[in-house]
Amino acid sequence: MDIQSDIERAQAWGINKGITGPYGTGTIQRQSEKLLEECDETRVGLEKLQNAKTTAETWAALDEIQDGLGDMMVVMILICEMTGLPLGGCLNSALKVIEARTGRMIDGQFVKDK
């Protein structure tokens, strides 16, 4: 699996659907709303995974999570396309900040120091 070819497939999909590209009519606002929608769907899948009691429920939840995470990645790729920000540059910028961050785990979540 080649992540760069998948990024290019997502970009081509955005153009083909009229979201991005020279004739695209998608807006950054609508894409940000779509990202939140996909994030919420992923959260629901994560809750289902946490509450799964059978193997079938676990696999169904994992499928839902994978779909949601993939959808979020596509939307983020399209937002990068629309803003002219490179996806790799965004990831690198975030990693530079969080790698230097200090904090501790509280109730299953990393909480950064102030």
MILOKOL-814801 format. One record per residue (C-alpha): x, y, z. Coordinates in steps of 0.2 Angstrom, whole numbers. Example, Ala and Ser with C-alpha at 12.3 -4.5 7.8 and 13.67 -1.06 7.14 Angstrom:
! residues 2
{u: 62 | v: -22 | w: 39}
{u: 68 | v: -5 | w: 36}
//
This chain:
! residues 114
{u: 0 | v: 0 | w: 0}
{u: 7 | v: 17 | w: -5}
{u: 0 | v: 32 | w: 4}
{u: 5 | v: 44 | w: -9}
{u: -5 | v: 35 | w: -22}
{u: -20 | v: 35 | w: -10}
{u: -18 | v: 54 | w: -8}
{u: -18 | v: 56 | w: -26}
{u: -33 | v: 45 | w: -28}
{u: -42 | v: 56 | w: -15}
{u: -37 | v: 72 | w: -24}
{u: -44 | v: 64 | w: -40}
{u: -60 | v: 59 | w: -32}
{u: -62 | v: 77 | w: -26}
{u: -60 | v: 84 | w: -43}
{u: -71 | v: 71 | w: -51}
{u: -85 | v: 75 | w: -38}
{u: -83 | v: 94 | w: -41}
{u: -77 | v: 97 | w: -24}
{u: -60 | v: 104 | w: -29}
{u: -50 | v: 108 | w: -44}
{u: -53 | v: 122 | w: -57}
{u: -72 | v: 118 | w: -58}
{u: -74 | v: 113 | w: -40}
{u: -88 | v: 122 | w: -30}
{u: -84 | v: 114 | w: -13}
{u: -81 | v: 127 | w: 1}
{u: -69 | v: 126 | w: 15}
{u: -83 | v: 129 | w: 27}
{u: -93 | v: 114 | w: 21}
{u: -78 | v: 103 | w: 21}
{u: -75 | v: 107 | w: 39}
{u: -93 | v: 103 | w: 43}
{u: -91 | v: 86 | w: 34}
{u: -75 | v: 83 | w: 44}
{u: -85 | v: 85 | w: 60}
{u: -98 | v: 74 | w: 54}
{u: -86 | v: 60 | w: 50}
{u: -77 | v: 63 | w: 67}
{u: -94 | v: 60 | w: 75}
{u: -97 | v: 44 | w: 65}
{u: -80 | v: 38 | w: 70}
{u: -84 | v: 42 | w: 89}
{u: -100 | v: 32 | w: 88}
{u: -90 | v: 17 | w: 81}
{u: -77 | v: 19 | w: 95}
{u: -91 | v: 18 | w: 108}
{u: -98 | v: 3 | w: 99}
{u: -81 | v: -5 | w: 100}
{u: -79 | v: -1 | w: 118}
{u: -96 | v: -9 | w: 122}
{u: -95 | v: -24 | w: 110}
{u: -99 | v: -40 | w: 118}
{u: -97 | v: -52 | w: 103}
{u: -84 | v: -55 | w: 90}
{u: -97 | v: -49 | w: 77}
{u: -100 | v: -33 | w: 86}
{u: -81 | v: -30 | w: 87}
{u: -78 | v: -33 | w: 69}
{u: -94 | v: -22 | w: 64}
{u: -87 | v: -8 | w: 75}
{u: -70 | v: -9 | w: 68}
{u: -77 | v: -8 | w: 51}
{u: -86 | v: 8 | w: 56}
{u: -71 | v: 15 | w: 63}
{u: -60 | v: 11 | w: 48}
{u: -73 | v: 19 | w: 37}
{u: -74 | v: 35 | w: 48}
{u: -56 | v: 37 | w: 49}
{u: -53 | v: 35 | w: 30}
{u: -67 | v: 47 | w: 27}
{u: -59 | v: 60 | w: 38}
{u: -42 | v: 58 | w: 30}
{u: -51 | v: 61 | w: 13}
{u: -59 | v: 77 | w: 19}
{u: -42 | v: 83 | w: 27}
{u: -34 | v: 79 | w: 10}
{u: -47 | v: 90 | w: 1}
{u: -45 | v: 104 | w: 14}
{u: -27 | v: 104 | w: 11}
{u: -30 | v: 105 | w: -7}
{u: -42 | v: 119 | w: -5}
{u: -30 | v: 129 | w: 6}
{u: -14 | v: 125 | w: -3}
{u: -7 | v: 118 | w: 13}
{u: 3 | v: 102 | w: 10}
{u: -3 | v: 87 | w: 20}
{u: 14 | v: 81 | w: 25}
{u: 18 | v: 99 | w: 30}
{u: 3 | v: 100 | w: 42}
{u: 8 | v: 83 | w: 49}
{u: 26 | v: 88 | w: 52}
{u: 21 | v: 105 | w: 60}
{u: 9 | v: 96 | w: 72}
{u: 23 | v: 83 | w: 76}
{u: 36 | v: 96 | w: 80}
{u: 24 | v: 104 | w: 92}
{u: 17 | v: 88 | w: 101}
{u: 34 | v: 80 | w: 102}
{u: 40 | v: 94 | w: 113}
{u: 25 | v: 94 | w: 124}
{u: 25 | v: 88 | w: 142}
{u: 10 | v: 82 | w: 152}
{u: 3 | v: 66 | w: 159}
{u: -11 | v: 54 | w: 157}
{u: -27 | v: 57 | w: 166}
{u: -42 | v: 46 | w: 164}
{u: -36 | v: 38 | w: 148}
{u: -31 | v: 54 | w: 140}
{u: -15 | v: 64 | w: 138}
{u: -17 | v: 81 | w: 146}
{u: -3 | v: 93 | w: 141}
{u: 5 | v: 104 | w: 154}
{u: 1 | v: 123 | w: 154}
//
